[in-house]
Amino acid sequence: MLEGRSMEQESSTGRLRVAIIGPEKNGKSVLISTNPGITLALDFDQRAEALAGKKGIYAITFRDPGGIKMPQSAEEVMDVMTGLEASLDLSELKTKMGVRIFPNVAKGTLINSLAFDSISSFAKMMMDYETYNNADLCRKIKIGPGLEIRVAKNYDAWNAEMQGVSSAVMRAFAL
């Protein structure tokens, strides 16, 4: 059933769920900086400085250690999502080790918007995590002594990445 109506007289829920997807360096960060209220940007591009000086914007930058060390960012994102599901108060958001992520934020600083910046970089982090932790999903290419690159071996790897990314995004939409 379809129903058309003018929304001018309708009341807002105050919550907006939007996915902004596009190529890197295309203005998504600038767009999210215009959100009303408090915005938490999950920075996967290591470009949080694009939001510098913007009032009400907080960022968590995720960085994997690189090299032969285990990727951790995908797991850390899920930990942040679990924290946000418990409370949208930034002052209560903690790492898995119990350390406050924003120790100087006043209690009662509730986020209105959550941004994944960018989804494509998050997907790469998820793929790196999945292929590192599951040998059946990757092919290993050795480059010199002690260095190897893991690349997706089959569609199961892409499905694992997609499952992780969609899980995080759907959890964000449910907040």
Secondary structure, DSSP 8 states (H G I E B T S, - for coil): -------TTS---S---------TTSSHHHHHTT-SS-EEEEESSS-GGGGTT-TTEEEEE-----TTS---HHHHHHHHHHHHHH--BGGG-B-TTS-BSSTTS-TT-B-SEEEEE-HHHHHHHHHHHHHHH-GGGEEEEE-STT-EEEEE-SHHHHHHHHHHHHHHHHHHHH-
